[in-house]
Amino acid sequence: MGAAGEAGESRKRRAVVAALMLAMALAALDATVIATAVPQIVADLGGFSVFSWLFSGYLLAVTVTIPVYGKLSDTFGRKPVLITGMALFLLGSVLCAFAWNMAALIAFRVVQGLGGGAIQSTVQTLAADLYPLKQRPKIQAKLSTVWAASALAGPGIGGLIATYADWRFIFLVNVPTGLLALFFVIRHLHEPVRERGPGARTDRARIDWAGALAVFACGGVVLTALVQGGVAWPWLSPPSLLLFGIGLVLAAAVVVIERRAAEPVIPGWVWRRRTIAAVNLALGALGLLMVVPTVFLPTYAQSVLRLSPTQAGFVLSAMILSWPLSAALSQHVYNRIGFRDTAVIGITLAGLTLLAFPLLPYPGAAWQPALLMLLLGAALGLFQLPLIVGVQSTVGWAERGTATASVLFYRQIGQTVGAALFGAVANGVLAARLGGAGDLDAVARSLTHPGPDADHLRRAVDAAVEWVYLGGACAAGLALLALLLLAPRRFPVLAQETGTGTGAELEPEPEPEPEPEPEPPAPSGEGVAPPRREDATPRADKS
């Protein structure tokens, strides 16, 4: 291919990457964008008692569909799944803009979430398809930056739109951006014909609809119990016990159905392989940990440090600055010591940073928690990215969607569990400090108009958040144990992942010569497993 052809292919690949980043931004933004617009929405549509489902419905739909879309992308390819997801997301956005009551808006948010699950799963998988092992940290760091920045900017953007325009434009602004991303994907992303994944018994693709429905039902019931427990009803009340009981029954049904399915949505090899099982547990613990700064630090900054919401956002955003930079540089570490040991260093530093939070003085200065967030972001960049890149490099194309969806699914589950668990911890500490039932949100709201007991309330909030940070350090310890006890020191990287790799602009690698030759060592220092198959790489369309 000549220089002009290579330049054209490079431009087309950049167009695809831009589309992936736009899609990721939309999915992340809509998880939080309506947070500050709730008063306007409730004033227009009513339904204050159920408005929390505007968030929970979207979260549930995203979480429970991630493994389903991962398997579908391995069966039918990434492009059709991503296009379907983006179309669903845009449809849900338009429907949300024209919702006539709160029930309709919640239902349409679920439609958005069904598309968001496909976007979140497929974008991460395509990033691994488009770039070889050496270049993946750069694209994954970009996606992480887009995700974090969009999620944190969401409340501010939603508040501005609701204040100076109409809340319905929060959803309508998705349409032009989403259509542009959809055009780039349709126009420039091309996937060659590939071999079927393991477990295929016929030439015709089999869809495990029973397994998909069981996973969706089980995840929906369990996540509903976690999201609403302690909020809509007490944890040990009949509704909670009933939902958890149904969840256990459905989980057993998922196991039975998936063991019998020809091509299960959640195949057994996800947990039989030590590498993927360990990373699933470690990233599940990361989900727990991430709830601590993202949910509780803004409340701490506003209630204890007396910062404005904008200033509190800047304290949290320090983590965004260091995370992608650390992630992009992590390749220089894991190329020398391996994926697992790099992640071990990262999560150890993260745990120490979380343990340092209770040592901050009261009330302290804003730069002190901001510095800890800067260190935490750097530590988590060393932790998360090597694990995701490492897992993606141990599987071929036909398994990569399922493997990527698996680790993302358990990270989402961890976040949901963490929100419920640490919320209960914070409220329990407040109850003990205030001599009765305590609620962090109620105390934080009361501090916006401080009275004579304001200092006592601030100290109670400070103590509650300190205990939550100690819980986050425990979650970091769980992740560390999962890596040390379960993960192999050298990830079994496939042979085709250890060469020069294929870019999006290159043709599939040729078949190896028949004469036996020793496998070249992995540049990352990882162990190399025998290749299961030669995998082609998506490329930009030349048309």
N, C-alpha and C positions, 0 to 999 in steps of 0.2 A: 504494500500500500504506500503510495507516495505521500510527500509531506502535506500536500493540499488535502488528500483524502483523510489522513490522520487528524488534521486540524478540524475538518468537518465532522468526523466521528466524535472528537473531543467536545465540540460545541453541542452536539446532540445529546451526549451523555450529561453534560452540565445542565441542559434543559430538563432532562429526566430528574436529576438530583434536585433542581429547583422546584419541580413539581412535587417531589416527595417532601421537601421541607415545607412547602405551602400547605400540603395536606396534613402534615404533622402539626403545624401551627394551628390550623383550624380545629383539629380534634382536641388539642390541649387547651386552647382558648375557651372552647365551649363547655369545658368541665367547670370553669370558675367564672365565666364572664357575667352571669346573671346574679352573682352574689350580692352586689351593691344595688341592683335594680329591683330587688324583691319588693320594696315598699311601693314602687310605681306599678309593678305587675299586680300585686294584691289589691291596690286601690282601684285598678281597672277591672280585674277579673274576679276578685273575691277569692275565697278558698284559703284563708290564712292557716287553717288547721292542718292543711296537707301540703303547704308550699315546699316543705323539705324534700318532697318527692321529685321536685324539679332537678335536684342534684342526685338523689338516690336512684331515680329511674334511669338517668343517663349512665351513672356509674355501674349499675347492675347490668345493663345491656352491653356495655363495653366489656366488662369483666367476663361474663359467662359465654360470650361469643368468641373470645380470643382463641381458645383451643380449636373451636369448630372451623374458623377461618384458616388457622394454620394448617389443618389437615386438608381443607379444600384447595389451598394454594399448592400443596404438594401433589394433589391429584390432577388439578386442571390448569395449574400455572398461576403465577403471581398476578399477571396483568388482568385477567377477567375478574379475579377476586377483588383487586384494588379498584377497578372501575365500578364494580357493583357496590362496593362500600362507599365510594365517593358519591355515587348517584343517590344512594340511600341517605347519606348525610345531607346532601343538598336538598333532597325532597323533604326530609325532616325539618330543615331550616326554614324552607318556604312555608310549610304547614304551621310551624311554631309562630311565624310572623302573623298568620291569619287565625290564630286560635281564638275561640269565642268564649271559653271559660277555662277554669283551672284544670279540670279533668282532661279537656282536649289538649291543653298545653303539655301536661304531664305525659299523655299518650304520644304526642309528637316528639317529646324529648327522648322517649324510648326509641322511636324510629331513628332519631339522630344517633343514639348510642349504638344501634345495630350497625350503622355505617362506621361509627368511630372505632368499633372493635376491629373491623376489617382494615381500616387505615393503620391503626397502631400496630397490629400484627404484621401486615404485609410490607409496610414501609421498612421496618427493621430487617425483615428477611431480604428484601430487594437490595438493601445497602450491602449485605454480604454477597449477594449474587453479582452485583455490579463491580465490586472491587476485590482484588486479591488480598491475602492476609496482611501484607506489609502496608497497604493503603487504607485498611478498614478503620483504624483508630481515627483518622482525620474525618471521614464521613460520619462515623458514629458520634464523634465529639460535636460535629455541627448539628446533628439531629438532637443530641442531648441539650445543646444550647437553645435550640429553637423550642423544644418542649418546655424547658424550665422557664425561659423568658416569657413564653406565651401564657403558661399557667399562672405565673405571678402577675403578669400585666392584665390578666382577664378582669379582675374586679375593678381596676381603675378605668379600663376602657368601657366596661359596662356602665359604670357610674356616670361617666362623661356623656355617653349616648343617651342614657335615661334622663339626665339632667337637661341637656340642651336640645334633645330631639324627642323621639318616642321610643319606648323600650322595644317595640317591634323591629326597629332598625338594627338591634343587636343581632338578630338572626338574618336579616336581609343582606347585611354586609358580607356574609359568608358566600353569597351567590356569585358575584363577579370573580372573587379570588378563587373559589372552588372550581368554577368553570374554566378559568385559565389553567389551573393545575390539571384538570381533567383533559383539556386539549393537549397539553404537553405529553401526558401519559399515553393517550391514544395515538398521537402523531409520531412520537419518537421512541417509545419503548417497544422493543421487539424481542420475543422469546423464541429460541429455536425449539424444535420438537425434541423431547427428552424421553428417557426411559421411565417406565412406571416405577413407583416406590416398592419397597419390600412388602410382601403380603398379598400382592395382586395375584389373583388366580385365573383371571380371564383377561382378554384384551379390552373388554368393556369396563369403564370405570365404575366402581361400586361406591355408593354413598351410604355411609352408616347413619341413616336418618334416625333410627331408633336411639343410637348412642348420642347423637347430637341433641335430640329432644330430652334425653335423660340428663345429660350434662347441663343443659339450659335450665331444666326444672330444678335440679339439685342445687346448682349454683344460685339460682334466683331465690329459692326458699332459705338457704343458709345465709346468704348475704342480706336478705330482708330481716332475718332474725338479728343479725349483727348490727345492721344500720338502725333499726327501730328499737332494739333492746336498750333499756335505760333511758329512752327518750319518749316514745309513744306509750310504753308500758314498762313495769319493773322487770328486771332480769329473770326473776324466779316466778313470774306470773304465768297463768295458763297459756296466754298467747305465745310467750317465748318458749316455754317447754314444748308446746305443740309444734311450733315451727322447727325447733331443733330435732324433735322426734321424727317429723316427716323428712327432714334433711338426712338423717341417718338411714332411713328406709330407702330414700332415693339414691344415696351414695352406694348402698349395697346393690341396688338395681343397676347403677352405672357399671360396677365391677362385673356383674354377671353378664350384662349385655356386651361390654367391651371384650370380655374373654371369648365370647362366641362370634364376634363380628369378623368378617374377612379382612376388612380394612378399618380398624377402629379409629374413632376420633382421637382418643387418648390411648395410644398403643402401649403395650406392656414394656417395650424396650426403653421408654422414657425413664422408667424407674429401675430397670434392670442394669442399665449402664451407670457405673459409679459416678462418672464425670457429670452427666446431666442431672442425676438425682441429687448430688451434692450442691450443684449450682442452683437447682430449684429451691432447696432448703435455704441456701445462703441468701438468695435474692428475695425469698419470702421474708426472711429476717430483715433485709434491707427495707422492704415495704413497711414493716413495723417501725423501724428506726426513722424513716423519712416523715412519718406523721409528727414526730416530736418538734422539729424546727418549723415545718410548714404550717402546722395547725396552732401550736402553742406559743411560738416565739412572738408573732404579732400581738397576741393578747398581753404577753409579758412586757413588750416594748411600750404599748400604749398605757397599760394599767400601772406598771411599776416604774418605768422610766419616764412616763408622762409625755411620750412622743405623739405626734400626729399620725394618722393612718399612713400618710405619704412617707414620713420619716421612718415609721416602723417597716414599711416595705423596703426601704433602702437598707435597713439592717439585715433583713432576710436576703436581699439580692446580692449581698457579698458572697454568698455561696455559689451564685450563678457565675460570678467572675472567675472563680478558681476551679470549679468543677470541669468545664470543657477544656481549659488549658491543661489541667492535670491529666485528663483523659487522653488528649492528643499526644502528650509526652509519655504516656504510660508504655507505649511500644518500645521505647528505649530501655525500659526496665524489664518488661517480660521477654524481650529478645535475649536478655542476658540470664535471667533467673527463672523464667517460665511464668505461665499464667497463674498457677495456684499461689506461688510464693509472692507474686506481686499483689494479688488480692489479699493475701494474709497481712502484708505490710499495711495496705490501705485500711482494712477493717480494724486492725489494731490501733492505728493512729486515730481513726474515727471514734473508737471506744474511749480512748484517753481524752479526746477533745470533749466528748459528752460528759465524762466524769469531771472535767474541769469547770463545767458550768455552775454547779453548786458552790464553787469556791469564789465566785464573783461577789464583790461587796454589794451591800444594800444601801441605797438604791443603785449606785454605780453610774457609769457613763455609757452612752450609746456605742462608743467605739469598742468597748470590751466584748459584748456579745457579737458585734460585727466581726471582730477579729477571730473569735471562735468559729463563726460561720464561714469565714474565709478558709480557715484550717480544715473545717469539716468538709467543705466542697472539694478541697485538694485531696483529702483522704479518700472520699467516696469516688472521685474520678479514677484513682488507682485501683479501687475495688470493683466497681460495676463493669466498666468497659472491658477489662481483660477477661472477665467471666463470660460476657456475652460473645465477644469475639472468639474466645477459646471454644465455647460450645459449638458455635457455628462452623468452626474449622474442624471439628471432629466428625461431622456428618456430610454426606453428599447432598446434591441439590434436592433429590427426591425425599429427603428427611429434614431438610433445613427449616422449612416452614413449620413443621410440627415441633421441632426442637426449640426454635425461637419463640413460638407461641407458648410453649410450656413454661419457659423461664419468665416470660412477661405475665402469664396468667398467675403464677404463684407470687410474683411481686405485687400484683393488684390485690390478691387475696390478703397478703400481708398488710397492705395499706388499710383495707377494710377492717381487719381484725385489730390493727393498731389504733384506729380511730375509736373503736368501741372500748378497747382495753385501757388505753391511756386516758380516755375521757372519764372512765370509771375511777381510775387512780386519782386524777385531779379533783374530781368532785368529792371523793372520799377524804382527801387531805383537807379540802375546804370545810367539809362537815366537821371534821375533828377540830380544826382551828377555830371555827366560828361557833362551836357548841350546838350544832344542829344540822339540818339538811342544808347542803351547799350546792351551788351550781356555778361553774366557772363563768358561763356566759352572763348569768344574772349579776354576779358580782362585778364583772368587767363593765357591764352597762351602768351599774350604779356609780362607778368611779368616774363616769363622764360628767357627773354633777356631784363632786365630792362634798361630804359632810364632815362632822367632827370626828367620825370614826374612820376617816379615809386611810390614815396610815395603817391602822389595824387590818383593814381590808387588803391594802397593798401587800403587807407582809404575808397575809394568807395566800394571795395569788403567787407571790414569790416562792413560798414554800411548796405550793402545789406544782408549779412548773419545775422546780428543782427535783422533785420526786419523779416527774415525768422524764426528765433528762437522765436520771439514774436508770429508769426503765429502758430508755433508749440505749444506754450503755450495756444493759443486760442483753438486749436484742443484738447488739454488735458482738457480744460474747457468744451468742448462739450461732451467728454466722461464722465466727472464727472456729468454733468446734466442728461445724458441718464441714468446713474445708479441711481441717487438720485430720479429722477422723475418717472422712468418706472420700474426699477428692484425691485422685492419684497425683503424685508430685509432678509427673509429666503427663500432660493431656495427650491422648492418642490422636494427634493431628493426622488427617489423611494425607497421602503422598502428594496428591495434586494441589494441596494447599501450601506445600512447602517450597514449590518452585517459584518461578518468576510471577506466576499467576496470570490470569486473563483479565484484561480490562473490558469495559463495556463495548469498546470499539473493535475487539479482536474476535477472531473466529474460534470455535471450540478447539481444544488441544488435540493433536493427533494421537492415534493409538500408540502405545509404547512398542519398541522393537521386540521381536520374539526372544532374542538372546538374553539370558539373565544377566542383570547388572545390579550391583549393590545400590540400595536406595540412598540418595543424597541426604545428608543430615538436615534437620529442620533449622532454618535460620533463627527461629525463636528459642532454640534450645529445648523444644518440646519433643517428646517421644513421637514416633511416626507409626501409625497403624497401617497395615496393608490396605490399599484402596479397594473399596467395594465396587466402584464403577468409575468410569471417566465421566465427569460432569461438564456440560457446556455452561457457558456464562451468558446472561442476557446482554444484548448489545443495543445500541441505538439504531433505529431503522435508517437505512441508507436512502430510502425513497424521499 
